[in-house]
Amino acid sequence: MRHALLAIALVAIAAPAAADETRDFRVDSSPEAARGELSPYLQCVPYARKVSGIQIYGDAHTWWEQAQGRYAIGKAPRVGAVMAFRPHRNMRLGHVAAVSKVIDGRRVLLDHANWSPINGRRGQVEKDVLAVDVSASNDWSEVQVWYTPLGGLGKTAWPVDGFIYADRATETPTHVARAEDPVRKTTSKRFLSAFADLR
């Protein structure tokens, strides 16, 4: 029983925290904070919104769909882009992280919040942490991310939808169908006579 409880505790610690945005991104200047009490922890969504400038709201797993038609999206990392993680295992609400540096075709650095517990506390901001593309196709569909308690890359391959860029989506040009030229160049007398009573 003791081993089972220890295993459950390790799994809970080893996985990134859920990525909802039930709390705002703000500095706590309350009297409680001044007395050294812990403020609510920082979620990944408001942090990613703040550092990227991408104005999407809601749980992290909704960002990819919300970005469609509003922001440029793609499969290649760029500085300032948001990496949108899909829900996986105990990360039910997904995760979002901003790309701070592109090292090469397989490695980037991320700025994000609420991934690793640091000093036993959730909601910590981590800057310039390594993420490695481990997808078979080298398309950034799966990544391993630095996990502070391990002092290295985590073992899980986290599924990623892609990257959301701060650029607004370019609108698809509207194609207007051109009407064919009329068969007759002049209107027939028979056709005009049908409207004679309307004058």
HUCORRA-V646429 format. One record per residue. N is the residue number from 0. RES is the residue in one letter. OMEGA is omega in radians with two decimals (NA if undefined). Layout:
N/RES/OMEGA, N/RES/OMEGA
This chain:
0/M/-3.12, 1/R/3.12, 2/H/3.13, 3/A/3.12, 4/L/3.10, 5/L/3.13, 6/A/3.12, 7/I/3.13, 8/A/3.13, 9/L/3.11, 10/V/-3.14, 11/A/-3.13, 12/I/-2.99, 13/A/-3.10, 14/A/3.12, 15/P/-3.14, 16/A/3.10, 17/A/-2.96, 18/A/3.09, 19/D/-3.13, 20/E/-3.13, 21/T/3.10, 22/R/-3.12, 23/D/3.05, 24/F/3.11, 25/R/3.08, 26/V/-3.12, 27/D/3.12, 28/S/-3.11, 29/S/3.08, 30/P/3.12, 31/E/3.14, 32/A/3.14, 33/A/3.12, 34/R/3.08, 35/G/3.10, 36/E/-3.12, 37/L/3.07, 38/S/3.08, 39/P/-3.05, 40/Y/-3.08, 41/L/3.12, 42/Q/-3.10, 43/C/-3.04, 44/V/-3.14, 45/P/3.11, 46/Y/3.13, 47/A/3.12, 48/R/-3.11, 49/K/-3.04, 50/V/-3.10, 51/S/-3.05, 52/G/3.13, 53/I/-3.03, 54/Q/3.04, 55/I/-3.12, 56/Y/3.14, 57/G/-3.12, 58/D/-3.06, 59/A/-3.09, 60/H/3.12, 61/T/-3.04, 62/W/-3.07, 63/W/-3.14, 64/E/3.13, 65/Q/-3.11, 66/A/-3.08, 67/Q/3.11, 68/G/3.13, 69/R/-3.11, 70/Y/3.03, 71/A/3.13, 72/I/3.11, 73/G/-3.10, 74/K/-3.12, 75/A/3.13, 76/P/3.02, 77/R/3.09, 78/V/-3.14, 79/G/3.12, 80/A/3.08, 81/V/3.04, 82/M/-3.10, 83/A/-3.14, 84/F/3.03, 85/R/3.03, 86/P/-3.13, 87/H/3.13, 88/R/-3.08, 89/N/3.07, 90/M/-2.99, 91/R/-3.04, 92/L/3.14, 93/G/-3.12, 94/H/3.03, 95/V/-3.12, 96/A/-3.13, 97/A/3.11, 98/V/3.13, 99/S/3.13, 100/K/3.01, 101/V/-3.11, 102/I/3.10, 103/D/-3.07, 104/G/-3.12, 105/R/-3.06, 106/R/3.03, 107/V/2.97, 108/L/-3.10, 109/L/2.89, 110/D/3.12, 111/H/-3.12, 112/A/3.02, 113/N/3.04, 114/W/-3.14, 115/S/2.91, 116/P/-3.12, 117/I/-3.05, 118/N/3.09, 119/G/-3.09, 120/R/3.04, 121/R/2.99, 122/G/-3.11, 123/Q/3.05, 124/V/3.05, 125/E/-3.12, 126/K/3.08, 127/D/3.07, 128/V/-3.04, 129/L/2.94, 130/A/-3.07, 131/V/3.05, 132/D/3.13, 133/V/-3.14, 134/S/-3.14, 135/A/-3.08, 136/S/-3.07, 137/N/-3.11, 138/D/3.11, 139/W/3.11, 140/S/3.06, 141/E/-3.14, 142/V/2.92, 143/Q/-3.01, 144/V/3.06, 145/W/3.14, 146/Y/-2.99, 147/T/-3.14, 148/P/3.10, 149/L/-3.07, 150/G/-3.13, 151/G/3.11, 152/L/3.01, 153/G/-3.08, 154/K/-3.08, 155/T/2.99, 156/A/-3.07, 157/W/3.13, 158/P/-3.10, 159/V/3.06, 160/D/-3.11, 161/G/-3.08, 162/F/3.06, 163/I/-3.11, 164/Y/-3.10, 165/A/3.10, 166/D/3.04, 167/R/3.13, 168/A/3.07, 169/T/-3.11, 170/E/3.07, 171/T/-3.13, 172/P/3.13, 173/T/3.11, 174/H/3.11, 175/V/3.13, 176/A/-3.14, 177/R/3.11, 178/A/3.10, 179/E/3.07, 180/D/3.13, 181/P/3.14, 182/V/3.12, 183/R/3.08, 184/K/3.13, 185/T/3.14, 186/T/-3.12, 187/S/3.11, 188/K/-3.13, 189/R/3.11, 190/F/-3.14, 191/L/-3.12, 192/S/3.12, 193/A/-3.12, 194/F/-3.05, 195/A/-3.10, 196/D/-3.10, 197/L/-3.08, 198/R/NA
